[in-house]
Amino acid sequence: MAASAHAAPTVTLTATPSAIVLGASAQLTWSSTGATSCSAGGSWSGAVATSGSQAVTPTRTGSFRYSLSCRGASGTARTSATVAVGAPLPAITIAANPATIVAGGSATIAWTVGNATSCQASGAWSGSQSATGGSVVVSPAAAGSYTYTLACTGTGGSASKSAALTVTAAGAPAATLSPTSLVFPGQATGTTSAAQTVALTNSGTATLANIAITLSGDFAQATTCAATLAAKAGCAINVSFAPTATGARSGVLTVTSNAAGGAATAALGGTGTAPSTSTAMALISTGAPIAASSAQYPASAANDADYNTEWRSNGVPATLALDLSKVPTAQRQSIDLAWYNEDSYGYDHTLIGQPGYNNAGAYTIEVNAAAGGGAAPTTGWVTVASLAGNHLRSYSYNLPFAGYNWIRGNFTASDGSSGNADIALNLDVYDASNGVTDGWFFNGDSITANCMDHANIYDEDAAHPGSYITIVAPSFGQQVNAFVGNDTPLQENAGVPGFASGDMIAYLGGWLQHVPSRYVTINLGTNDAAGGIAPAVFYANMQSLVRTVIAAGKVPVIPTIPYSLDPTHLANTPALNDQIRALYRAYPALVPGPDLWTLFLNNPTYISSDQVHPNAQGCAAYRSLWAQFAAGTFYGK
């Protein structure tokens, strides 16, 4: 029989694109039929598949022929493709820096060029310029728009690009104050209020000079303003009110300068009130005999003077019994009791998805009339309070105690997590026989949560960002006591990380139903600034919280929102602080808190590397400022 015939092989090869500039690539694509092998020749070489594609990048200009030969049983087929490589066009970058200047000022025109042999300037400049790059300083005398064009030629052709420069007319300085009036709420004579801030802005186009700031009336100022202020820049004037008499008091803040139109002024007003101070309820539990049914950490750590130690049970159930029999009976007819578990983060850790650490989940508070001085009684306990399903990291009670010597917590469940399902806490008991005269509930966000615990502060080190340090910092109450003497106010840290003003509305009223403390801080606004909340919405939210505190029979205290290095916070916070000042004017019962904006504005090294939260040193300063404020505003120091 005759052998079967084989078809002759075929092959196709294309180059896409077929013309490129030096440095670019072309794609070779080929296919064949009836072939068992292919080999490249010409501008490429070697064996290749019978079909495929390959990028080629010639390294010089010229014409490049790519040959392909494919062999099969019935012969060989050949083809080729050509790629033309030309010189590239000149590559030009050019810019004016700055892009806008005042007439008489100067800008730099800078450019870089590649693939060119010559360059020519046109438009607002002229003449031959470097074909590789350079810069020149220009100073147009008149206002207007100026275009600087650079056209360059090379072996690959010609190209041009331009830079635009805007020249504005030389202007005059203008002094602007915001707000143009301040109203301070009632302030006791002989004391000084928290500061309110007036912003001085040079809204003109020339330097504001010869700045002088004066005040009349019972007002004083501290300022970041120097004698000169650049165009569009601003500085802060922090005004405080120190009434010398009761009744309406008024004054004027006056800023003189070289601005046309005379001095800038802001009206100042406030009300002087008769001096009144709070008396801190005496802390009567420190060092009193205490006993626990089990203890990994000793029971005495619950009520010693060191909040860096705590009692920790060995599982549940567990009891912790305090003997107050040595306290004079007149000082324990009624008591405030507070326990704190500051190992758990956030006032209600479930709101931020955090676990509890040895937190008290369910318990009863019980009292006993048995004689003190010995072991805790085993019978005769009377329940005066109970709680179940708890996720709060602290709790406080106002309790009748006449006729009793002992008080204990009988813990039946832990609000803990794996490996941390015991009970761990510190315990304070105060003499409330004359009523609840003070006590502080620090409601706020993560800054409050981080800074207002009782224990020392562990956070980022200002001197070594990224590293952490422990700062020895007495509690708020201990620092008030250091200022005043015999006054260690009760405090709870009710900060909830991530909370903005609108988030807090759903919770504050419920919490205050069981909080006996007199003063409630509302330390919010940082997260509102991050979210770009409208100032009017922020005002409405904060107003709702103020009304909630007043309705609960307590005194609201609101500080300014802290200064931040983060651009979003920095842009949005001043308008929100203006809303806080509007609340001061609208609600005489609202006490202006410390000026946290100025604290961190004047001490930016107190801000951590995240540009928002205080570092360890910042938290220590934050806590101390609150103590100084409380001592001066409420405790007569």
Secondary structure, DSSP 8 states (H G I E B T S, - for coil): ---------EEEEEEESSEEETT--EEEEEEEES-SEEEEEETS-EEE-SSEEEEE--SSSEEEEEEEEEEETTEEEEEEEEEEEE----EEEEEEESSEEETT--EEEEEEEES-SEEEEEESS-EEE-SSEEEEEE--SS-EEEEEEEEEEETTEEEEEEEEEEEE------EEEESSEEEEEEEETT-----EEEEEEE-SSS-B-S-EEEE-SSEEEEE---S-B-TT-EEEEEEEE--SSSEEEEEEEEEE-S-TTS-EEEEEEEEEE---------B--TT--EEES--SB-GGGGSSS-TT--EE-SSSSEEEEEE-TTS-GGG-SEEEEEEE-TTSSSSBGGGGT---SSEEEEEEEEEE-S-SSSS--SS--EEEEEE-S--BSEEEEEEE-TT--EEEEEEEEEE-BTTB-S-EEEEEEEE-TT-----EEEEESHHHHHH-SSS-EEEEETTEEEEEEEE----HHHHHHHHHSS----EEEEE-TT--HHHHHHHHHHHHTT---SEEEEE--HHHHHHT--HHHHHHHHHHHHHHHHHTT-EEEE------SSHHHHHHHHHHHHHHHHHHHH-TTSEE---HHHHHHH-GGGB-TTSSSB-HHHHHHHHHHHHHHHHHHTS--
